Amino acid sequence: MASSSKKVCVVGAGVAGLVSARELRREGHDVTVMEQSGGVGGQWLYDPRTDATDPLGVAGAQSSIYASLRLNTPRETTAFSDFPFFPSNDGTGDARRYPVHAEFLRYIRDFCDAFGLMDAVRLNTKVLHVGPLALRAADDGGVKRWTVRWSSRHGDCEGEVVTAEEVFDAVVVAVGQNTQPRLPTINGMDMWSRRQLHSHSYRAPDSFEDQVVVVVGCHPSGSDISLELCTVARDVHISVKSMDDGAVFPGMRQAVSRHHNLHLHLQIDSMCEDGQVVFVDGSSIVADAVIYCTGYDYLFPFLDTGGLVTVDDNRISPLFEHTFPPALAPSLCFVGVPKSVVVPRFYEAQARWVAQVLSGRKSLPPVADMLRSAEEYNRARETAGVPKRLTTTSSTWSTATRSGRRIAGSRGWRTGRTSSCGPPSKECAMPRRASVTTTATATLSSRACAHRAGLPAGRRRRRKTRG
């Protein structure tokens, strides 16, 4: 199949957006990356602002990184396939295997410079609207081109704002996962008069000194923040849905036993105006603050697909292999949606697949087949009892290797062979199971993705999922 060059807009200059730009350029595409902040890095561009005017939402700060955050995967695995994450040569920065966030931001910037990506990036440029220029019948290839409207601010925050629009052959949505706070629904929450914030707005523990703090959620961010708070707070009470291992981050029970002011509770039943927090077991405490470490929602306010792509309880649907909406493929795609995968390797493989599909080097199945595959995937998750909000979390993928097969092309993984534009053969299709997969199986998915996209093999670990 002859290769063709496309004019492509990438929305977002974080890890997913930058590696998409690199892979698209390698395929000969004309790439423009639009980034609303003043620098590249996405979530890793630390912002000390804490959304003080809107601590439960997004009042300006896009990053959810807190000051003390460190990687929980070693630098050897937290790197692109052809760009090792080495400590800086001049001895500055954090040379540890599990460095602080600023060290990873340095690495992202070095990656950007090494591959000459900055000339494709438009900083301080917020995408306002992405919509189809013309919608055609599905059997005629769907949407052919997209109109992108954006606003760009020149200079500092007081600079002139200019709004413009441009037409592109394709759009890659790579806006990340951890910007729009996901909040629980708790009786009395709206009447509680004391301090409430989402972990998105947490930066440092200082302002909680000698206070009683309730932390809702005990996954990575909840655990990190709780352990940091207990060094300054009077008491830290962690609220979890259950005491099962899946609801309590590994090591937290031991941490609770070591810290006299760290306590585990079942989930909150209600909150009272006088500051009282009542748990479902009937116990209660009077708290000064509540921090919700309850994750994030996918949000694409700029994207107009006429209802062909929807987000329902964090399930983006329909998406073929978490990447292409069937009716709009290949001119619209998403890179960086899956959670708990090996980052940045998974995104790199995903971006390479997208770039090769757009250039014509790889092909997609017919629209009907892609739609059927996406629907079967969602039904399998429902049958397995996986909540909608965990649809894109790799540890719930019971057919963990399918994304890898799609990206790889014609060479099979495991037994048998697969086609680059059709469903896997019966010989190599993994059986569906009415249970979640193990981390090891999810890791195999990432290895398969890497194999299909031609990336080096090697040991890989899951990256931290914030929230």
C-alpha positions in Angstrom: 0.0 0.0 0.0 1.4 3.4 -1.0 2.4 5.7 1.8 0.6 9.1 2.1 1.3 12.2 4.1 -1.4 13.8 6.2 -1.8 17.2 7.9 -2.4 16.1 11.5 -3.3 18.1 14.7 -2.2 16.6 18.0 -4.1 18.0 21.0 -1.9 18.0 24.0 1.9 18.1 24.5 2.3 15.6 27.3 3.9 12.2 27.0 1.2 10.8 24.7 1.1 13.9 22.6 4.8 14.3 22.1 5.5 10.7 21.2 2.5 10.9 18.8 4.2 13.9 17.1 7.5 12.0 16.9 5.9 8.9 15.4 3.7 10.9 13.0 6.8 12.8 11.7 8.7 9.6 11.2 5.9 8.5 8.9 6.2 11.8 7.0 3.1 13.5 8.3 2.8 17.3 8.7 2.3 17.7 12.5 1.0 20.5 14.7 0.8 20.0 18.4 -1.5 22.4 20.4 -0.8 22.8 24.1 -2.8 25.1 26.4 -0.1 25.6 29.0 3.2 27.5 28.7 5.4 24.4 28.4 5.5 20.8 27.3 5.1 17.9 29.8 1.4 17.7 30.4 0.8 16.5 34.0 4.5 16.5 34.7 4.7 20.3 34.3 4.3 21.0 38.0 2.1 24.0 38.9 2.2 25.2 42.5 -1.2 26.8 42.2 -3.9 24.9 44.1 -7.2 26.0 42.6 -7.9 27.9 45.8 -11.1 29.4 44.3 -12.4 26.0 43.2 -10.7 23.2 45.2 -13.2 20.6 44.1 -12.9 21.4 40.4 -10.5 23.0 37.9 -10.0 26.7 38.3 -6.9 27.1 36.2 -4.2 24.5 37.2 -4.0 21.6 34.8 -1.4 19.5 36.5 -2.4 17.3 39.5 1.2 16.7 40.6 2.0 17.4 44.2 5.4 18.7 45.4 6.8 15.5 46.8 5.6 13.1 44.1 8.2 10.6 42.9 8.0 7.9 40.2 7.0 4.5 41.5 8.6 2.8 38.5 12.4 2.8 37.9 13.8 5.1 35.3 15.0 2.0 33.3 11.4 1.1 32.5 9.9 4.6 32.5 11.5 5.6 29.1 10.9 5.5 25.4 12.3 2.5 23.6 15.1 4.4 21.9 15.7 7.2 24.4 17.0 6.0 27.8 16.1 7.9 30.9 19.7 8.5 32.2 20.6 11.0 35.0 21.9 14.3 33.8 25.6 14.4 32.9 26.3 17.5 34.9 25.3 15.9 38.2 22.2 18.2 38.7 18.8 16.8 39.2 17.7 13.6 40.9 19.9 10.6 40.0 17.9 8.0 42.0 16.2 5.1 40.2 12.8 6.4 41.4 13.3 10.2 41.0 11.0 13.1 41.7 8.6 14.5 39.1 11.0 17.3 38.1 13.5 14.8 36.9 10.9 13.1 34.6 9.9 16.5 33.3 13.6 17.1 32.4 13.6 13.8 30.5 10.4 14.7 28.6 12.0 18.1 27.6 15.2 16.3 26.6 13.2 13.9 24.4 11.4 16.8 22.8 14.7 18.6 22.0 16.5 15.4 20.8 13.8 14.8 18.2 13.3 18.5 17.3 9.6 18.5 18.3 9.4 22.1 19.6 9.0 23.6 16.2 5.8 21.6 15.9 4.4 22.7 19.3 2.2 25.8 19.7 2.3 26.7 23.4 -0.4 28.8 25.2 -2.8 27.5 22.6 -6.1 26.1 23.9 -8.2 24.0 21.6 -11.8 25.2 21.7 -13.6 23.0 19.2 -12.8 20.0 17.0 -15.5 19.1 14.6 -15.9 17.3 11.2 -15.6 19.4 8.1 -17.8 16.9 6.3 -19.5 13.7 7.5 -19.7 11.1 4.8 -21.2 7.6 4.7 -19.3 5.0 6.7 -18.6 2.9 3.7 -17.0 6.0 2.1 -14.4 6.4 4.8 -16.4 8.4 7.3 -15.0 11.9 8.2 -12.4 13.0 5.8 -11.2 16.3 7.5 -11.6 18.2 10.7 -11.9 21.9 11.6 -9.9 22.9 14.7 -10.6 26.2 16.4 -8.3 27.4 19.1 -7.4 30.5 21.1 -3.7 31.5 21.6 -2.3 33.9 24.1 0.8 35.9 23.2 3.2 36.8 25.9 2.2 36.6 29.6 -1.2 36.0 31.1 -2.1 39.6 30.2 -1.2 39.1 26.6 -3.5 39.4 23.6 -5.8 36.4 22.9 -6.2 35.5 19.3 -8.8 33.0 18.1 -8.4 31.2 14.8 -9.3 27.9 13.1 -7.6 25.5 10.6 -8.5 22.4 8.7 -6.6 19.1 9.3 -6.7 15.7 7.7 -6.6 14.0 11.1 -6.8 14.8 14.8 -5.0 12.9 17.6 -6.6 13.5 21.0 -3.8 13.1 23.6 -5.0 15.3 26.5 -4.2 12.9 29.3 -6.3 11.4 32.1 -5.7 13.3 35.3 -7.2 16.8 35.1 -10.9 16.6 35.7 -11.6 15.5 39.3 -13.9 12.7 39.9 -15.9 13.2 43.1 -18.0 10.8 45.2 -21.6 11.4 46.2 -21.9 11.6 50.0 -24.9 12.6 52.1 -24.4 16.1 53.5 -21.3 16.7 51.4 -22.7 19.9 49.9 -23.6 21.2 53.4 -20.3 20.4 55.1 -18.9 23.8 56.0 -15.2 23.0 56.5 -12.4 22.5 54.0 -12.9 20.1 51.1 -10.6 19.5 48.2 -9.7 16.9 45.6 -6.2 15.6 45.4 -5.9 17.5 42.1 -5.6 20.6 44.3 -3.2 19.2 46.9 0.4 20.3 46.7 2.0 20.2 50.2 1.0 19.2 53.8 1.9 22.5 55.5 -1.6 24.0 55.7 -2.9 20.9 57.5 -0.6 21.1 60.5 -2.3 19.9 63.7 -5.6 19.3 61.9 -7.8 16.2 61.7 -7.9 15.2 58.1 -10.1 12.6 56.3 -8.6 11.1 53.1 -11.2 9.4 50.9 -9.5 6.7 48.8 -6.5 4.5 49.4 -4.9 4.0 46.0 -1.5 5.5 45.0 -2.4 9.2 45.6 -4.5 8.5 48.7 -1.6 6.5 50.2 1.1 9.0 49.3 -0.9 12.0 50.6 -2.0 10.2 53.8 1.6 9.2 54.7 2.8 12.7 54.1 0.0 14.3 56.1 0.5 12.1 59.1 3.9 13.9 59.6 2.2 17.2 60.4 -1.5 16.5 61.0 -3.0 15.6 64.4 -4.8 12.6 62.9 -5.3 11.2 59.4 -8.4 9.0 58.8 -8.4 7.0 55.6 -11.8 6.1 54.2 -12.0 3.0 51.9 -14.9 1.1 50.3 -13.9 -2.1 51.9 -11.0 -3.6 53.8 -10.2 -6.1 51.0 -6.8 -5.9 49.6 -8.1 -4.5 46.3 -9.4 -1.4 48.1 -6.4 -0.8 50.3 -3.1 0.1 48.6 -0.3 -2.5 49.4 1.6 -1.6 52.5 -1.0 0.7 54.1 -2.0 -1.7 56.8 1.6 -1.9 57.9 1.9 1.9 57.7 -1.2 2.2 59.9 0.4 -0.1 62.5 3.5 2.1 62.6 1.9 5.5 62.9 -0.3 6.3 65.9 -2.2 9.0 64.1 -3.0 7.1 60.9 -6.4 5.2 60.9 -8.3 3.1 58.4 -12.1 3.3 58.2 -14.8 2.0 55.9 -16.4 4.5 53.6 -18.2 7.6 54.7 -22.0 7.4 55.3 -22.7 11.1 55.9 -21.1 14.5 56.6 -22.6 17.0 59.0 -22.5 20.8 59.1 -20.7 20.9 62.4 -17.7 19.0 60.9 -18.7 15.5 62.0 -17.9 12.7 59.5 -19.9 9.5 60.1 -18.7 6.2 58.7 -20.9 3.3 57.6 -19.9 1.2 60.7 -21.5 4.0 62.9 -18.2 5.4 64.1 -17.6 9.2 63.7 -15.0 11.9 64.0 -14.9 15.7 63.8 -12.6 16.7 61.0 -11.1 19.9 59.9 -10.6 18.9 56.2 -11.6 16.2 53.7 -9.4 15.3 50.8 -11.0 13.3 48.0 -8.4 11.0 46.3 -11.0 9.5 44.1 -9.5 9.6 40.6 -10.4 11.6 37.5 -13.0 11.7 34.7 -12.2 11.7 31.0 -13.3 15.0 29.6 -13.2 16.2 26.0 -15.2 19.5 26.0 -13.8 20.6 22.7 -14.7 17.5 20.8 -17.8 17.4 18.6 -18.5 14.0 17.1 -22.3 14.4 16.7 -22.8 11.6 19.3 -20.6 9.1 17.6 -18.2 9.1 20.6 -19.6 9.3 24.1 -18.2 9.2 27.6 -20.5 7.3 30.1 -19.1 6.9 33.6 -15.5 7.0 32.2 -16.2 4.6 29.4 -15.2 6.2 26.1 -17.3 4.4 23.5 -17.1 3.0 21.0 -13.3 2.7 20.7 -11.6 0.0 18.7 -8.6 -1.2 20.7 -8.9 1.9 22.9 -7.7 4.0 20.0 -10.0 4.5 17.0 -13.8 5.4 17.0 -15.0 3.1 14.2 -17.3 5.5 12.4 -14.6 8.3 12.5 -11.5 6.2 11.9 -8.7 6.8 11.0 -9.0 10.5 10.9 -9.9 10.8 14.6 -8.1 8.8 17.2 -7.1 8.8 20.9 -3.6 8.1 22.3 -3.1 7.7 26.0 -6.5 6.6 27.1 -5.6 3.2 28.7 -4.7 3.2 32.4 -2.3 1.1 34.4 -0.2 0.3 31.3 3.5 0.5 30.8 4.1 4.2 30.2 5.6 5.6 28.0 6.1 2.4 26.0 2.4 1.6 25.5 1.7 5.1 24.3 4.7 4.9 21.9 3.4 1.7 20.4 -0.1 3.1 20.2 1.2 6.3 18.5 3.3 4.3 16.0 0.2 2.3 15.0 -1.8 5.5 14.5 1.0 7.0 12.4 1.2 3.9 10.2 -2.5 3.6 9.7 -2.7 7.3 8.6 0.2 6.8 6.2 -1.4 3.7 4.7 1.3 1.3 5.8 -1.2 -0.5 8.0 -5.0 -0.9 7.6 -8.0 -1.1 9.8 -10.8 -3.6 9.7 -14.2 -2.5 8.1 -16.2 -0.2 10.3 -18.8 -2.9 11.2 -16.0 -5.2 12.4 -14.4 -2.5 14.5 -17.7 -1.6 16.0 -18.5 -5.2 16.8 -15.1 -5.7 18.4 -15.6 -2.6 20.6 -19.1 -3.8 21.6 -17.9 -7.3 22.4 -15.1 -5.9 24.6 -17.6 -3.8 26.6 -20.0 -6.8 27.0 -17.1 -8.9 28.2 -16.2 -6.4 30.8 -19.8 -6.2 32.0 -20.1 -10.0 32.1 -16.9 -10.1 34.2 -18.5 -7.6 36.6 -16.0 -4.8 35.8 -17.5 -1.3 36.4 -17.8 1.0 33.4 -15.3 3.4 35.0 -12.6 0.7 34.8 -13.1 -0.1 31.2 -9.8 1.3 30.2 -7.8 0.0 33.2 -5.4 -2.7 31.9 -5.7 -4.9 35.0 -9.3 -5.6 34.0 -8.6 -6.7 30.5 -9.5 -10.3 30.2 -8.4 -10.4 26.5 -5.2 -8.7 27.4 -3.3 -9.3 24.2 -5.7 -8.1 21.6 -4.5 -4.5 21.5 -1.0 -5.9 20.9 -2.1 -8.0 18.0 -3.8 -5.1 16.3 -0.8 -2.9 16.5 1.6 -5.6 15.4 0.3 -6.2 12.0 0.4 -9.6 10.3 2.7 -11.5 12.6 1.0 -13.4 15.4 1.7 -13.4 19.1 1.3 -16.7 20.9 0.1 -19.4 18.5 -1.3 -19.0 15.0 -1.3 -15.8 13.0 -3.5 -12.7 12.9 -4.4 -10.2 10.2 -3.6 -6.5 10.5 -7.2 -5.7 9.3 -9.3 -8.4 10.8 -10.2 -10.3 14.1 -7.6 -12.7 15.6 -7.7 -16.2 14.3 -9.4 -18.8 16.6 -6.0 -20.4 17.2 -4.5 -17.4 18.8 -7.6 -15.7 20.3 -7.3 -15.7 24.1 -10.3 -17.2 25.9 -12.7 -14.9 27.6 -12.8 -15.3 31.4 -15.3 -14.0 33.9 -12.7 -12.6 36.1 -10.1 -9.8 36.0 -6.6 -10.6 34.8 -3.5 -10.4 36.8 -0.8 -7.7 36.5 1.3 -10.2 34.7 -1.3 -10.7 32.0 -1.7 -6.9 31.6 2.0 -6.6 31.2 1.9 -9.2 28.4 -0.5 -6.9 26.6 2.1 -4.1 26.7 4.8 -6.5 25.5 2.6 -7.6 22.7 1.9 -4.0 21.7 5.6 -3.3 21.7 6.3 -6.4 19.6 3.7 -5.4 17.0 5.0 -1.9 16.7 8.6 -3.0 16.4 9.8 -1.8 19.8 12.5 -3.5 21.8 11.5 -6.2 24.3 12.4 -6.2 27.9 11.1 -6.2 31.4 8.4 -3.6 32.0 6.4 -2.6 35.0 3.1 -0.8 35.4 3.3 3.0 35.9 1.6 4.8 38.7 -2.1 5.6 38.1 -2.8 8.8 40.0 -6.0 9.3 42.0 
